[in-house]
Every structure is written in C-alpha cells, then in structure tokens.
Amino acid sequence: MEVEYKAKLPEKEEFIKLHQTTGWNAKGLYTNDQLFKAICNSWYAVSVYKGGELIAFGRIISDGIYQTLICDVMVDPFYQNQGIGKGVIENLLFKCKQEEIKWVQLFSANGKQDFYKKFGFVARDSASPGMSLFL
C-alpha cells in the first residue's frame, strides 16, 4: 500500500473526520475547534495520507529537551493492522532521536499497551506512577 508520511499538521476538516473514528470525544467534552487548536500547539506532528486522504496521525508535545509526550496516535479503522501505526511511531521516535531527547512518555488507548511495548516502551514503575486530574 502506497502511503505518504508528512511532518505537518493536517487540515482541520480532515483531522476532525479522522478523530471521529476514534470515539475519543464521545462525551463531547471538546468542540472540533478545540481539538484542532490542541494539535496546532504540537511540537511535532506526522500526518499519513493515502491518495490524498488523511488516514493516520500522531503528535508530540514537548519542550524539545526532556519533557516529551507522544499522544493522539490514531489510524483510521479501515487501515489498522497494516503497519501504518508502526510508521507513525517510528517517525515520532526518529524526531526525538534527531533532537537528542532521551526520555519519551506516551498516553496509550486502553488495550494498546502491547503495541507500544514493541518499540521498547514500558509501564511506569509503581514507585513513580503518573497522575491525572480531570477538571
């Protein structure tokens, strides 16, 4: 399958269409404008196209030195299990290596942890757990 990985943000409409395939905003906590504004604040992003259609996306939030977070990795369900998500992660990690970032964190959708383990990610040690606050 011929796909093109581009180090750029997608257009708003195509991002929203892809994001809706994830079900991540099912409760409607964010408007489409807010979701797009969020990705516009990314440190780095990868958009994947097939025939001009956005089929996958991933991004990094970072200070460019040591706080680095991979998030919003998504692949259109029709194109899942074809190595596209792997390509997104490889592109994001390559950028981190280029910038000599040594520690990369990520948020994972429930049930996707094994996918990320293939790249060397490990669950945080219980002695230094992460925390969240939902406002």
Secondary structure, DSSP 4 states (H G I P E B T S, - for coil): ---EEESSPPPHHHHHHHHHTTTTTTT--S-HHHHHHHHHT-SEEEEEEETTEEEEEEEEEE-SSS-EEEEEEEE-GGGTTSSHHHHHHHHHHHHHHHTT----EE---TT-HHHHHTTT--PPPTTS-------
